[in-house]
Amino acid sequence: MMYRDDDSSRPGDSQHAMIGASHPGDALVVQTNGAPSTALAFPMAPAVAAQDVLRGGMDANTFLHALRRRWLLALGIGLVMAGGAASVLWFLFPESSSATALFQVANEQQSIVFDVNQSNQNFDILKKTQLALLRSYFVLYAAVRDPGMSSLSVFAKQGDPVEWLQENLRVDFPQQGEILSISLSSDAPSEDLVRLVDAVAKAYRDEVIYAEKQRRLATRDLLARSLENLNKEITRKWEDYIAIAQETGRPQGENNDPETDLLLRDIASLQSRKSEIESQLYQMQTDFAVAKSQLEDPRMIDMQVDQYMAQDQAVLMIQQQLGFAQMQVSQSSGRRGRAAAGAEQKVAQLQNQIAQYRADLKAQLQRDKKSKPNLALQALNKEFQTRFGSLRMQLGALNTTLEEKKKELSGRIEKSVELETRQRELEQIEQISSDMSIKLESLDVEAGAPEQIRQVQQAIASKGMNKAQQYSIAALGGLAALALTCFGIGYLEFRSRRLNGPDEVNEGLGIRVVGTLPSLASRQALDASHPIVAQLTESIDGVRTILMHDSTAHRRQVVLVTSAATMEGRTTVASQLAASLARAGRRTLLIDGDLRRPALHALFDVPLEDGLCEVLRAEVDVADVIRPTHAEGLWLLTAGYCDIDAIHALATEQMQPVFDKLRNEYDFVIIDGAPVLGMSDALIFGQYSDGAILSVRRDHSQMPKINQAAELLRGVGIRIVGAVVNGVTAKADDRIVQLRLIAPKSERELQPTG
């Protein structure tokens, strides 16, 4: 049998069973070794320690206590969270393999003839450009254009292979170096991954590297054609020069007069300037042809499509939906059902939307190109026409001046002037031809220089995530989830700051512990000879000894037993203490002071009415409602029928004469009071008592509430005798158990000698 604050259990036939029981909901808490320890009478601990138990952080000890109280909840939720985390990690890290191909992108263009110095900024731009080109639609489309590539197992459940490659192909420069890595990881066979990565590398070589080389060769061919035309012009001019020389019959080395020489020098200077302008015109035409061919390159439309789609929010949203749908497909792989079929259909729809959007955008750009002017080409044409027209105007002015000089000179030397002029012109043109020849030869030599971008490794397969690693990641994730769950539940439980043991009351709050009572299960309470019941009796006798010792030094005749809140064992402590005092030969009265929720009448199996409330309402005299109990020397005053009038009367001074009378008739008066927090009844009873005992319960009472209750009691002048801690796990002393097994001497003398 057991009882608690609101206990209604009946006492057994045994006196010890009646007062030695407790209730699981009100675990009796306390521990002594059968007699009070001198440590229980130590003075209160310093107030500084109270900050640790009330506001201190969580350490290993408090965490273990918190987890002990919630171990079943933590284990249950932790196992669920661990299973969920392990399952998620199992699908997030599937068994896979990968294939990688490598290209080297040199920091500087390797040159045999030219002096090339490339800055770090230009190299960064080059790397970003190559990464964008590798992921571009036209390169990836070229990689999977072969029908044999589209039939690979890696594309078995994919809609658009190009979009799948854009999402899964990983291209980067490891450690920001010169090596460009192209890799692909999947659960597909490694042979398919190697074949696919090799196809991407080949498309990159053909569509980017080879195309750039062809552009340089086109520039070289244009220069060769210009040089060929210039050489033809030189040949024609030489033929004219020879014809004029033959007509004039001018001997070689004939000297001219000073004016003629001056005219010749002016004409030579003008001719030199004319040659420079003509050279600039040739170069300008060459550069314009190269730039125009680049702007009219049809691959520019694909790059524009990629740029527009990378910035379009609608496309990005569809791609996010596609990624989520593909994750659902991968999670449901191997299963057949409506959900898996719906997810695959969703993936196909989203991929078709992106493909259709790309096709529409490309068609729109092509229509715009046909219907709308090419602004870049117009700007290039405008710049070319402006600069070319300016040079032509300069050339025209030079020709006019040159013609005037020639006419003036022709009046002097007639045909010989034209001959000299043609000779100087031929010299200038031949110099231009020589320069162009040198440049053409340099380009031919440069064609043999090492490429700036070259492949250094074909695709090589490597094992990614194996089965052991997959199991390890799932197991570690599950253990981490279990640990985090246990920590979270332990921390939440720690924040309630429940009592872990007597030391926290004694040292943490500065309230001395006068006794500890062990936990007592219901089946143990029914056995009066159980060791725990014997230990309970001995423990409460220790509290009685301390109380009787205090009574000799200070008046402790009326003692209030209360608690901070409900379910903390105060009814058990009060009834046990009263019975122990009665066993010690003291006339003891036990009063049920919890008027609003009484329990002692059910414990002692007596009627509730005709109790303290009737005395408060002046309906009966206190002597008429005090009842004897089965225990010798112990009397009981029940709570009576409580109403608002009784509660109001309790706050008046009419209880003082009642307690004066009880002091004269009894050695000790034990009041089983109400909780301190939330109502004033316990504080009112405390005004008529000589001290209060706080009943607290291990793993139930909260330290802030205990401290608040103690402060309230001290605030109204009630001295705290100490605290009794209920629910402490304790093993009964062997001497106590052996004493219970020994028969009394009087019974042994009555036994027959045989």
For each residue, the residues with C-beta under 8 A, 3 or more apart:
1: 9 10 11 12 17 18 21 522 525 526
2: 7 9 21 22 23 24 26 28 520 521 522 525 572
3: 7 8 9 21 22 23 26 571 572 575 599 603
4: 7 22 23 25 26 567 569 571 572 599
5: 26 563 566 567 568 569 570 571 594 597 599 675
6: 566 567 571 597 599
7: 2 3 4 23 26 571 572 599 602 603
8: 3 599 602 603
9: 1 2 3 21 23 602 603
10: 1 602 603 605
11: 1 17 18 19 603 604 605 630
12: 1 17 18 21 526 528
13: 17
14: 17 18 528
15: 18 19 579 630 631
16: 19 20 528 533 537
17: 1 11 12 13 14 20 21 525 526 527 528 533
18: 1 11 12 14 15 21 579 603 604 630 631
19: 11 15 16 537 540 575 576 578 579 580 631
20: 16 17 520 525 528 533 534 536 537 576
21: 1 2 3 9 12 17 18 520 525 533 572
22: 2 3 4 26 27 28 517 519 520 525 536 569 572 726
23: 2 3 4 7 9 26 27 522 572
24: 2 27 521 522
25: 4 567
26: 2 3 4 5 7 22 23 567 568 569 571 572 697 726
27: 22 23 24 519 520 569 697 698 699 700 726 727
28: 2 22 517 518 519 520 536 569 572 573 726 727
29: 516 517 518 519 569 696 697 698 724 725 726 727 728
30: 502 513 515 516 517 518 539 543 724 725 726 727 728
31: 502 516 517 518 539 725 728 729 730
32: 35 36 37 40 515 516 538 539 542
33: 37 733
34: 535 538 539 541 542 733 735 736
35: 32 538 541 542 545
36: 32 40 41 514 515 542 543 545 546
37: 32 33 40 542
38: 41 42
39: 42
40: 32 36 37 512 513 514 515 542 546 722
41: 36 38 512 514 546
42: 38 39 506 512
43: 512
44: 510 511 512
45: 49 50 506 507 508 509 510
46: 49 510
47: 50 510
48: 51
49: 45 46 52 53 507 508 510
50: 45 47 53 54 508 509 510 707
51: 48 54 55 56
52: 49 55 56 508
53: 49 50 56 497 504 508 509 703
54: 50 51 497 508 509 703 704 707
55: 51 52
56: 51 52 53 59
57:
58: 62 63 66 490 491 494
59: 56 62 63
60: 63 64
61: 64 65 500
62: 58 59 65 66 494 500
63: 58 59 60 66 67 487 490 491 494
64: 60 61 67 68
65: 61 62 68 69 500 699
66: 58 62 63 69 70 490 491 493 494 498
67: 63 64 70 71 74 486 489 490 493
68: 64 65 71
69: 65 66 493 498 699
70: 66 67 73 74 489 490 493
71: 67 68 74 75
72: 75 76
73: 70 76 77 489
74: 67 70 71 77 78 485 486 489 490
75: 71 72 78 79 486
76: 72 73 79 80
77: 73 74 80 81 485 489
78: 74 75 81 82 481 482 483 485 486 489
79: 75 76 82 83 482
80: 76 77 83 84
81: 77 78 84 85 481 482 484 485
82: 78 79 85 86 478 479 481 482 485
83: 79 80 86 87 478
84: 80 81 87 88 481
85: 81 82 88 89 477 478 480 481
86: 82 83 89 90 474 475 477 478 481
87: 83 84 90 91 474
88: 84 85 91 92 477
89: 85 86 92 93 473 474 477 478
90: 86 87 93 94 470 473 474
91: 87 88 94 330 331
92: 88 89
93: 89 90 465 469 470 473 474
94: 90 91 187 330 465 470
95: 187 464 465 466 467 470
96: 185 186 187 464 465
97: 185 186 187 188 189 190 193 461 462 463 464
98: 183 184 185 186 193 461 462 464
99: 183 184 190 193 194 196 197 459 460 461 462
100: 181 182 183 197 457 459 460 462
101: 181 182 183 197 198 200 201 455 457 458 459 460
102: 179 180 181 182 455 456 457
103: 179 180 182 201 204 453 454 455 456
104: 178 179 180 453 454 455 456
105: 126 127 130 173 178 179 180 452 453
106: 109 110 178 450 452 453
107: 118 123 178
108: 116 117 118 452
109: 106 116 118 449 452
110: 106 449 450 451 452
111: 114 115 116 446 449
112: 445 446 448 449
113: 442 445 446
114: 111 442 446
115: 111
116: 108 109 111
117: 108
118: 107 108 109 122 123 126
119: 122 123
120: 123 124
121: 124 125
122: 118 119 125 126
123: 107 118 119 120 126 127
124: 120 121 127 128
125: 121 122 128 129
126: 105 118 122 123 129 130
127: 105 123 124 130 131 173 180
128: 124 125 131 132
129: 125 126 132 133
130: 105 126 127 133 134 180 208 453
131: 127 128 134 135 171 172 173 180
132: 128 129 135 136 306
133: 129 130 136 139 204 207 208
134: 130 131 139 169 171 180 182 200 204 208
135: 131 132 139 140 166 169 171
136: 132 133 139 140 302 303 306
137: 140 141 162 166 302 305 306 358
138: 141 142 207 299 302 303
139: 133 134 135 136 142 143 200 203 204 207 208
140: 135 136 137 143 144 161 162 165 166 169 200 203
141: 137 138 144 145 162
142: 138 139 145 203 206 207
143: 139 140 149 165 196 199 200 202 203
144: 140 141 149 150 155 161 162 165 196 199
145: 141 142 149
146: 149 150 199
147: 150 151
148: 151 152
149: 143 144 145 146 152 161 195 196 199
150: 144 146 147 155 161
151: 147 148 155
152: 148 149 155 156 188 192 195 196
153: 156 188 189 192
154: 158 186 188 192 193 196
155: 144 150 151 152 158 161 164
156: 152 153
157: 329 333 344 347
158: 154 155 161 164 347 351
159: 163 164 347 348 350 351 352 355
160: 163 164 351 352 354 355
161: 140 144 149 150 155 158 164 165
162: 137 140 141 144 165 166
163: 159 160 166 167 322 351 354 355
164: 155 158 159 160 161 167 168
165: 140 143 144 161 162 168 169 184 196 200
166: 135 137 140 162 163 169
167: 163 164 319 322 323
168: 164 165 184 185 186
169: 134 135 140 165 166 182 183 184 200
170: 181 182 183 184 185
171: 131 134 135 180 181 182 183
172: 131 180 181
173: 105 127 131 176 177 178 179 180 181
174: 177 179 181
175:
176: 173
177: 173 174
178: 104 105 106 107 173
179: 102 103 104 105 173 174 456
180: 102 103 104 105 127 130 131 134 171 172 173 453
181: 100 101 102 170 171 172 173 174
182: 100 101 102 103 134 169 170 171 197 200 201 204 459
183: 98 99 100 101 169 170 171 197
184: 98 99 165 168 169 170 193 196 197 200
185: 96 97 98 168 170 193 464
186: 96 97 98 154 168 193
187: 94 95 96 97
188: 97 152 153 154 192 193
189: 97 153 192 193
190: 97 99 193 194 461 463
191: 194 195 461
192: 152 153 154 188 189 195 196
193: 97 98 99 154 184 185 186 188 189 190 196 197 459 461
194: 99 190 191 197 198 459 460 461
195: 149 152 191 192 198 199 459
196: 99 143 144 149 152 154 165 184 192 193 199 200
197: 99 100 101 182 183 184 193 194 200 201 459
198: 101 194 195 201 202 458 459
199: 143 144 146 149 195 196 202 203
200: 101 134 139 140 143 165 169 182 184 196 197 203 204
201: 101 103 182 197 198 204 205 455 458 459
202: 143 198 199 205 206
203: 139 140 142 143 199 200 206 207
204: 103 133 134 139 182 200 201 207 208 209
205: 201 202 208 209 210 455
206: 142 202 203 209 210 211
207: 133 138 139 142 203 204 210 211 299
208: 130 133 134 139 204 205 211 212
209: 204 205 206 212 213 451 453 454
210: 205 206 207 213 214
211: 206 207 208 214 215 299
212: 208 209 215 216
213: 209 210 216 217 451
214: 210 211 217 218
215: 211 212 218 219 290 293 294
216: 212 213 219 220 443 447
217: 213 214 220 221 447
218: 214 215 221 222 290 293
219: 215 216 222 223 286 290 443
220: 216 217 223 224 440 443 444 447
221: 217 218 224 225
222: 218 219 225 226 286 289 290
223: 219 220 226 227 286 436 439 440 443
224: 220 221 227 228 440
225: 221 222 228 229
226: 222 223 229 230 282 285 286 436
227: 223 224 230 231 433 436 437 440
228: 224 225 231 232
229: 225 226 232 233
230: 226 227 233 234 282 429 432 433 436
231: 227 228 234 235 433
232: 228 229 235 236
233: 229 230 236 237 429
234: 230 231 237 238 426 429 430 433
235: 231 232 238 239
236: 232 233 239 240
237: 233 234 240 241 422 425 426 429
238: 234 235 241 242 426
239: 235 236 242 243
240: 236 237 243 244 422
241: 237 238 244 245 419 422 423 426
242: 238 239 245 246
243: 239 240 246 247
244: 240 241 247 248 415 418 419 422
245: 241 242 248 250 419
246: 242 243 249
247: 243 244 415
248: 244 245 414 415 416 419
249: 246
250: 245 254 415 416 419
251: 254
252:
253:
254: 250 251
255:
256: 260 261 264 413 416
257: 260 261 412
258: 261 262
259: 262 263 412
260: 256 257 263 264 409 412 413 417
261: 256 257 258 264 265
262: 258 259 265 266
263: 259 260 266 267 405 408 409 412 417
264: 256 260 261 267 268 409 417 420
265: 261 262 268 269
266: 262 263 269 270 405
267: 263 264 270 271 402 405 406 409 417 420 421 424
268: 264 265 271 272 424
269: 265 266 272 273
270: 266 267 273 274 398 401 402 405
271: 267 268 274 275 402 421 424 425 428
272: 268 269 275 276 424 428
273: 269 270 276 277 398
274: 270 271 277 278 395 398 399 402 428
275: 271 272 278 279 425 428 429 431 432
276: 272 273 279 280
277: 273 274 280 281 391 394 395 398
278: 274 275 281 282 395 432
279: 275 276 282 283 432 435
280: 276 277 283 284 391
281: 277 278 284 285 388 391 392 395
282: 226 230 278 279 285 286 432
283: 279 280 286 287
284: 280 281 287 288 384 387 388 391
285: 226 281 282 288 289 388
286: 219 222 223 226 282 283 289 290
287: 283 284 290 291
288: 284 285 291 292 380 384 388
289: 222 285 286 292 293
290: 215 218 219 222 286 287 293 294
291: 287 288 294 295 380
292: 288 289 295 296 377 380
293: 215 218 289 290 296 297
294: 215 290 291 297
295: 291 292 300 374 376 377 380
296: 292 293 377
297: 293 294 300
298: 301
299: 138 207 211 302 303
300: 295 297 303 304
301: 298 304 305 362 365 366 369
302: 136 137 138 299 305 306 362
303: 136 138 299 300 306 307
304: 300 301 307 308 365
305: 137 301 302 308 309 358 361 362 365
306: 132 136 137 302 303 309 310
307: 303 304 310 311
308: 304 305 311 312 361
309: 305 306 312 315 357 358 361
310: 306 307 315
311: 307 308
312: 308 309 315 316
313: 316 317
314: 317 318 357
315: 309 310 312 318 319 354 357
316: 312 313 319 320
317: 313 314 320 321
318: 314 315 321 322 350 353 354 357
319: 167 315 316 322 323 354
320: 316 317 323 324
321: 317 318 324 325 346 350
322: 163 167 318 319 325 326 347 350 351 354
323: 167 319 320 326 327
324: 320 321 327 328
325: 321 322 328 329 343 346 347 350
326: 322 323 329 330 347
327: 323 324 330 331
328: 324 325 331 332 339 343 346
329: 157 325 326 332 333 340 343 344 347
330: 91 94 326 327 333
331: 91 327 328
332: 328 329 335 337 339 340 343
333: 157 329 330 340
334:
335: 332 340
336: 340 341
337: 332 340 341
338: 341 342
339: 328 332 342 343
340: 329 332 333 335 336 337 343 344
341: 336 337 338 344 345
342: 338 339 345 346
343: 325 328 329 332 339 340 346 347
344: 157 329 340 341 347 348
345: 341 342 348 349
346: 321 325 328 342 343 349 350
347: 157 158 159 322 325 326 329 343 344 350 351
348: 159 344 345 351 352
349: 345 346 352 353
350: 159 318 321 322 325 346 347 353 354
351: 158 159 160 163 322 347 348 354 355
352: 159 160 348 349 355 356
353: 318 349 350 356 357
354: 160 163 315 318 319 322 350 351 357 358
355: 159 160 163 351 352 358 359
356: 352 353 359 360
357: 309 314 315 318 353 354 360 361
358: 137 305 309 354 355 361 362
359: 355 356 362 363
360: 356 357 363 364
361: 305 308 309 357 358 364 365
362: 301 302 305 358 359 365 366
363: 359 360 366 367
364: 360 361 367 368
365: 301 304 305 361 362 368 369
366: 301 362 363 369 370
367: 363 364 370 371
368: 364 365 371 372
369: 301 365 366 372 374
370: 366 367
371: 367 368
372: 368 369
373: 377 378
374: 295 369 377 378
375: 378 379
376: 295 379 380
377: 292 295 296 373 374 380 381
378: 373 374 375 381 382
379: 375 376 382 383
380: 288 291 292 295 376 377 383 384
381: 377 378 384 385
382: 378 379 385 386
383: 379 380 386 387
384: 284 288 380 381 387 388
385: 381 382 388 389
386: 382 383 389 390
387: 284 383 384 390 391
388: 281 284 285 288 384 385 391 392
389: 385 386 392 393
390: 386 387 393 394
391: 277 280 281 284 387 388 394 395
392: 281 388 389 395 396
393: 389 390 396 397
394: 277 390 391 397 398
395: 274 277 278 281 391 392 398 399
396: 392 393 399 400
397: 393 394 400 401
398: 270 273 274 277 394 395 401 402
399: 274 395 396 402 403
400: 396 397 403 404
401: 270 397 398 404 405
402: 267 270 271 274 398 399 405 406 421
403: 399 400 406 407
404: 400 401 407 408
405: 263 266 267 270 401 402 408 409
406: 267 402 403 409 410 417 418 421
407: 403 404 410 411
408: 263 404 405 411 412
409: 260 263 264 267 405 406 412 413 417 421
410: 406 407 413 414 415 417 418
411: 407 408 414
412: 257 259 260 263 408 409 417
413: 256 260 409 410 416 417
414: 248 410 411 417
415: 244 247 248 250 410 418 419
416: 248 250 256 413 419 420
417: 260 263 264 267 406 409 410 412 413 414 420 421
418: 244 406 410 415 421 422
419: 241 244 245 248 250 415 416 422 423
420: 264 267 416 417 423 424
421: 267 271 402 406 409 417 418 424 425
422: 237 240 241 244 418 419 425 426
423: 241 419 420 426 427
424: 267 268 271 272 420 421 427 428
425: 237 271 275 421 422 428 429
426: 234 237 238 241 422 423 429 430
427: 423 424 430 431
428: 271 272 274 275 424 425 431 432
429: 230 233 234 237 275 425 426 432 433
430: 234 426 427 433 434
431: 275 427 428 434 435
432: 230 275 278 279 282 428 429 435 436
433: 227 230 231 234 429 430 436 437
434: 430 431 437 438
435: 279 431 432 438 439
436: 223 226 227 230 432 433 439 440
437: 227 433 434 440 441
438: 434 435 441 442
439: 223 435 436 442 443
440: 220 223 224 227 436 437 443 444
441: 437 438 444 445
442: 113 114 438 439 445 446
443: 216 219 220 223 439 440 446 447
444: 220 440 441 447
445: 112 113 441 442 448 449
446: 111 112 113 114 442 443 449
447: 216 217 220 443 444
448: 112 445
449: 109 110 111 112 445 446
450: 106 110 454
451: 110 209 213 454
452: 105 106 108 109 110
453: 103 104 105 106 130 180 209
454: 103 104 209 450 451
455: 101 102 103 104 201 205 458
456: 102 103 104 179
457: 100 101 102 460
458: 101 198 201 455
459: 99 100 101 182 193 194 195 197 198 201
460: 99 100 101 194 457
461: 97 98 99 190 191 193 194
462: 97 98 99 100
463: 97 190 466
464: 95 96 97 98 185
465: 93 94 95 96 469 470
466: 95 463 469 470
467: 95 470 471
468: 471 472
469: 93 465 466 472 473
470: 90 93 94 95 465 466 467 473 474
471: 467 468 474 475
472: 468 469 475 476
473: 89 90 93 469 470 476 477
474: 86 87 89 90 93 470 471 477 478
475: 86 471 472 478 479
476: 472 473 479 480
477: 85 86 88 89 473 474 480 481
478: 82 83 85 86 89 474 475 481 482
479: 82 475 476 482 483
480: 85 476 477 483 484
481: 78 81 82 84 85 86 477 478 484 485
482: 78 79 81 82 478 479 485 486
483: 78 479 480 486 487
484: 81 480 481 487 488
485: 74 77 78 81 82 481 482 488 489
486: 67 74 75 78 482 483 489 490
487: 63 483 484 490 491
488: 484 485 491 492
489: 67 70 73 74 77 78 485 486 492 493
490: 58 63 66 67 70 74 486 487 493 494
491: 58 63 66 487 488 494 495
492: 488 489 495 496
493: 66 67 69 70 489 490 496 498
494: 58 62 63 66 490 491 497
495: 491 492
496: 492 493 702
497: 53 54 494 702 703 704
498: 66 69 493 699 700 701 702 703
499: 504 505 696 697 698 699 700 701 702 703 706 725
500: 61 62 65 504 698 699
501: 504 698 725 728
502: 30 31 505 506 513 516 725 728
503: 506 507 508
504: 53 499 500 501 507 508 509 703
505: 499 502 508 509 511 513 696 706 723 725
506: 42 45 502 503 509 510 511 512 513 723
507: 45 49 503 504 510
508: 45 49 50 52 53 54 503 504 505 703
509: 45 50 53 54 504 505 506 703 706 707 710
510: 44 45 46 47 49 50 506 507
511: 44 505 506 694 706 710 720 722 723
512: 40 41 42 43 44 506 722 723
513: 30 40 502 505 506 516 722 723 724 725
514: 36 40 41 542 543 546 547 693 721 722 723 724
515: 30 32 36 40 539 540 542 543 546 722 724 725
516: 29 30 31 32 502 513 539 724 725 726 728 730
517: 22 28 29 30 31 536 539 540 569 572 573 576 724 725 726 727 728
518: 28 29 30 31 532 535 536 539 727 728 729 730 732
519: 22 27 28 29 532 726 727 728 729
520: 2 20 21 22 27 28 524 525 532 533 536
521: 2 24 524 525
522: 1 2 23 24 525 526
523: 526 527
524: 520 521 527 530 532 533
525: 1 2 17 20 21 22 520 521 522 530 533
526: 1 12 17 522 523
527: 17 523 524 530 533
528: 12 14 16 17 20 533
529: 533 534 740
530: 524 525 527 533 534
531: 534 535 732 736 737 740
532: 518 519 520 524 535 536 730 732
533: 16 17 20 21 520 524 525 527 528 529 530 536 537
534: 20 529 530 531 537 538 732 736 737 739 740
535: 34 518 531 532 538 539 730 731 732 733 736
536: 20 22 28 517 518 520 532 533 539 540 576
537: 16 19 20 533 534 540 541 576 580
538: 32 34 35 534 535 541 542 733 736
539: 30 31 32 34 515 516 517 518 535 536 542 543 730
540: 19 515 517 536 537 543 544 573 576 577 579 580
541: 34 35 537 538 544 545 580 583
542: 32 34 35 36 37 40 514 515 538 539 545 546
543: 30 36 514 515 539 540 546 547 573 577 580 693 724
544: 540 541 547 548 577 580 581 584
545: 35 36 541 542 548 549
546: 36 40 41 514 515 542 543 549 550 721 722
547: 514 543 544 550 551 556 559 577 581 668 693 721
548: 544 545 551 552 581 584 586
549: 545 546 552 553
550: 546 547 553 554 556 691 721
551: 547 548 554 555 556 557 668
552: 548 549
553: 549 550
554: 550 551 690 691
555: 551 690
556: 547 550 551 559 690 691 721
557: 551 663 666 667 668 669 690
558: 659 662 663 668 669 671 688 689 690
559: 547 556 577 668 669 670 671 689 690 691 692 693 721
560: 593 671 673 682 685 686 689 691 692 693 718
561: 570 573 574 577 670 671 672 673 692 693 695
562: 570 673 674 675 676 682 685 686 692 693 694 695 709 713
563: 5 566 568 569 570 675 676 694 695 696 697 701 709
564: 568 675 676 677 694 696 701 702 705 706 708 709
565: 568 675 677 678 701 702 705
566: 5 6 563 597 675
567: 4 5 6 25 26 697 700
568: 5 26 563 564 565 675 695 696 697 700 701 726
569: 4 5 22 26 27 28 29 517 563 572 573 695 696 697 724 726 727
570: 5 561 562 563 573 574 672 673 675 695
571: 3 4 5 6 7 26 574 575 594 599 600 603 672
572: 2 3 4 7 21 22 23 26 28 517 569 575 576 695 726
573: 28 517 540 543 561 569 570 576 577 693 695 724 726
574: 561 570 571 577 578 590 670 671 672 695
575: 3 19 571 572 578 579 590 600 603 672
576: 19 20 517 536 537 540 572 573 579 580
577: 540 543 544 547 559 561 573 574 580 581 670 693
578: 19 574 575 581 582 588 589 590 634 668 670
579: 15 18 19 540 575 576 582 583 588 631 634
580: 19 537 540 541 543 544 576 577 583 584
581: 544 547 548 577 578 584 586 588 633 634 667 668 670
582: 578 579 585 586 587 588 631 632 633 634
583: 541 579 580 631 633
584: 544 548 580 581
585: 582 633
586: 548 581 582 633 667 668
587: 582 633 635 665 666 667 668
588: 578 579 581 582 633 634 635 666 667 668 669 670
589: 578 626 635 636 637 662 665 666 668 669 670
590: 574 575 578 600 629 634 635 636 637 670 672
591: 612 637 669 670 671 672
592: 595 598 599 600 601 611 612 636 637 638 639 672
593: 560 612 639 671 672 673 674 681 682 685
594: 5 571 597 598 599 639 672 673 674 681
595: 592 598 612 613 639 640 642 646 647 650 674 681
596: 642 647 674 679 681
597: 5 6 566 594 674
598: 592 594 595 601 608 611 638 639 642
599: 3 4 5 6 7 8 571 592 594 602 603 672
600: 571 575 590 592 603 604 636 638 639 672
601: 592 598 604 605 606 607 608 611 638 639
602: 7 8 9 10 599 605
603: 3 7 8 9 10 11 18 571 575 599 600
604: 11 18 600 601 627 629 630 636
605: 10 11 601 602
606: 601 627 636 638
607: 601 610 638
608: 598 601 611 638 639 640 641
609: 614 638 640 641
610: 607 614 620 624 625 638 640
611: 592 598 601 608 614 615 625 637 638 639 640 641
612: 591 592 593 595 615 616 625 637 638 639 640 646
613: 595 616 617 639 640 641 642 643 646
614: 609 610 611 617 619 620 625 640 641
615: 611 612 618 619 620 621 622 625 640 658
616: 612 613 640 645 646 649 650 654 655
617: 613 614 645 646 649
618: 615 649 654
619: 614 615
620: 610 614 615 624 625
621: 615 624 625
622: 615 625 626 637 658 661 662
623: 626 661
624: 610 620 621
625: 610 611 612 614 615 620 621 622 637 638 640
626: 589 622 623 635 636 637
627: 604 606 635 636 637 638
628: 634 635 636
629: 590 604 634 635 636
630: 11 15 18 604
631: 15 18 19 579 582 583 634
632: 582
633: 581 582 583 585 586 587 588
634: 578 579 581 582 588 590 628 629 631
635: 587 588 589 590 626 627 628 629 666
636: 589 590 592 600 604 606 626 627 628 629
637: 589 590 591 592 611 612 622 625 626 627
638: 592 598 600 601 606 607 608 609 610 611 612 625 627
639: 592 593 594 595 598 600 601 608 611 612 613 642
640: 595 608 609 610 611 612 613 614 615 616 625 646
641: 608 609 611 613 614 646
642: 595 596 598 613 639 646 647
643: 613 646 647
644: 647 648
645: 616 617 648 649
646: 595 612 613 616 617 640 641 642 643 649 650
647: 595 596 642 643 644 650 651 681
648: 644 645 651 652
649: 616 617 618 645 646 652 654
650: 595 616 646 647 655 681 684
651: 647 648 680 684
652: 648 649 655
653: 656
654: 616 618 649 657 658
655: 616 650 652 658 659 684 688
656: 653 659 660 688
657: 654 660 661
658: 615 622 654 655 661 662
659: 558 655 656 662 663 669 688
660: 656 657 663 664
661: 622 623 657 658 664 665
662: 558 589 622 658 659 665 666 669
663: 557 558 659 660 666 669
664: 660 661
665: 587 589 661 662
666: 557 587 588 589 635 662 663 669
667: 557 581 586 587 588
668: 547 551 557 558 559 578 581 586 587 588 589
669: 557 558 559 588 589 591 659 662 663 666 689
670: 559 561 574 577 578 581 588 589 590 591
671: 558 559 560 561 574 591 593 685 689
672: 561 570 571 574 575 590 591 592 593 594 599 600
673: 560 561 562 570 593 594 681 682 685 686 692
674: 562 593 594 595 596 597 679 681 682
675: 5 562 563 564 565 566 568 570 678 679 682 709
676: 562 563 564 682 683 708 709 712 713
677: 564 565 705 708 709 712
678: 565 675
679: 596 674 675 682
680: 651 683 684
681: 593 594 595 596 647 650 673 674 684 685
682: 560 562 593 673 674 675 676 679 685 686
683: 676 680 686 687 712 713 716 718
684: 650 651 655 680 681 687 688
685: 560 562 593 671 673 681 682 688 689
686: 560 562 673 682 683 689 692 713 716 718
687: 683 684 716 717 718
688: 558 655 656 659 684 685
689: 558 559 560 669 671 685 686 692 718
690: 554 555 556 557 558 559 719
691: 550 554 556 559 560 718 719 720 721
692: 559 560 561 562 673 686 689 713 718 719 720 721
693: 514 543 547 559 560 561 562 573 577 720 721 722 723 724
694: 511 562 563 564 706 709 710 713 720 722 723 724
695: 561 562 563 568 569 570 572 573 574 723 724 726
696: 29 499 505 563 564 568 569 701 706 723 724 725 726
697: 26 27 29 499 563 567 568 569 700 701 725 726 727
698: 27 29 499 500 501 701 725 726 727 728
699: 27 65 69 498 499 500 727
700: 27 498 499 567 568 697 727
701: 498 499 563 564 565 568 696 697 698 705 706
702: 496 497 498 499 564 565 705 706
703: 53 54 497 498 499 504 508 509 706 707
704: 54 497 707 708
705: 564 565 677 701 702 708 709
706: 499 505 509 511 564 694 696 701 702 703 709 710 723
707: 50 54 509 703 704 710 711
708: 564 676 677 704 705 711 712
709: 562 563 564 675 676 677 694 705 706 712 713
710: 509 511 694 706 707 713 714 720
711: 707 708 714 715
712: 676 677 683 708 709 715 716
713: 562 676 683 686 692 694 709 710 716 718 720
714: 710 711 717 718 719 720
715: 711 712
716: 683 686 687 712 713
717: 687 714
718: 560 683 686 687 689 691 692 713 714
719: 690 691 692 714
720: 511 691 692 693 694 710 713 714 723
721: 514 546 547 550 556 559 691 692 693
722: 40 511 512 513 514 515 546 693 694
723: 505 506 511 512 513 514 693 694 695 696 706 720
724: 29 30 513 514 515 516 517 543 569 573 693 694 695 696
725: 29 30 31 499 501 502 505 513 515 516 517 696 697 698 728
726: 22 26 27 28 29 30 516 517 519 568 569 572 573 695 696 697 698
727: 27 28 29 30 517 518 519 569 697 698 699 700
728: 29 30 31 501 502 516 517 518 519 698 725
729: 31 518 519
730: 31 516 518 532 535 539
731: 535
732: 518 531 532 534 535 736 737
733: 33 34 535 538 736 737
734: 737 738
735: 34 738 739
736: 34 531 534 535 538 732 733 739 740
737: 531 534 732 733 734 740 741
738: 734 735 741 742
739: 534 735 736 742
740: 529 531 534 736 737
741: 737 738
742: 738 739
743: 747 748
744: 747 748
745: 748 749
746: 749 750
747: 743 744 750 751
748: 743 744 745 751
749: 745 746
750: 746 747
751: 747 748
752:
753:
754:
